[in-house]
Amino acid sequence: MARAMLEYTKTVLKKVSFDTKLFCKELKKAISNLLPEEIEELKLWIQQFVTDKPELQESLIYLKA
């Protein structure tokens, strides 16, 4: 069940990646809902996902906290 939430979060983030504010909002929501180990996996995924999307680089600040 928990794994499904992480996969759902990735799907949502991919779909909203056209809008930086919406992406950051969904990322903050995901961080508050996921388990600590899922957050670590999400961090790795986000870092890879935003490498070719400079407009989403600012979302990395939410992963530092």
Contacts in CASP RR format, 6 or more apart in sequence:
PFRMAT RR
TARGET T0000
AUTHOR 0000-0000-0000
METHOD contacts of the structure
MODEL  1
MARAMLEYTKTVLKKVSFDTKLFCKELKKAISNLLPEEIEELKLWIQQFV
TDKPELQESLIYLKA
2 35 0 8 1.000
2 38 0 8 1.000
5 33 0 8 1.000
5 34 0 8 1.000
5 38 0 8 1.000
6 34 0 8 1.000
6 38 0 8 1.000
6 41 0 8 1.000
6 42 0 8 1.000
9 26 0 8 1.000
9 30 0 8 1.000
9 33 0 8 1.000
9 34 0 8 1.000
9 42 0 8 1.000
10 42 0 8 1.000
10 45 0 8 1.000
12 26 0 8 1.000
12 30 0 8 1.000
13 23 0 8 1.000
13 26 0 8 1.000
13 27 0 8 1.000
13 30 0 8 1.000
13 46 0 8 1.000
13 49 0 8 1.000
14 49 0 8 1.000
16 22 0 8 1.000
16 23 0 8 1.000
16 26 0 8 1.000
17 23 0 8 1.000
17 49 0 8 1.000
17 53 0 8 1.000
17 56 0 8 1.000
20 55 0 8 1.000
20 56 0 8 1.000
20 58 0 8 1.000
20 59 0 8 1.000
23 56 0 8 1.000
23 59 0 8 1.000
24 58 0 8 1.000
24 59 0 8 1.000
24 62 0 8 1.000
27 46 0 8 1.000
27 59 0 8 1.000
27 62 0 8 1.000
27 63 0 8 1.000
28 62 0 8 1.000
30 42 0 8 1.000
31 39 0 8 1.000
31 42 0 8 1.000
31 62 0 8 1.000
31 63 0 8 1.000
31 65 0 8 1.000
34 42 0 8 1.000
42 63 0 8 1.000
43 63 0 8 1.000
46 59 0 8 1.000
46 60 0 8 1.000
46 63 0 8 1.000
47 60 0 8 1.000
47 63 0 8 1.000
49 56 0 8 1.000
50 56 0 8 1.000
50 57 0 8 1.000
50 59 0 8 1.000
50 60 0 8 1.000
END
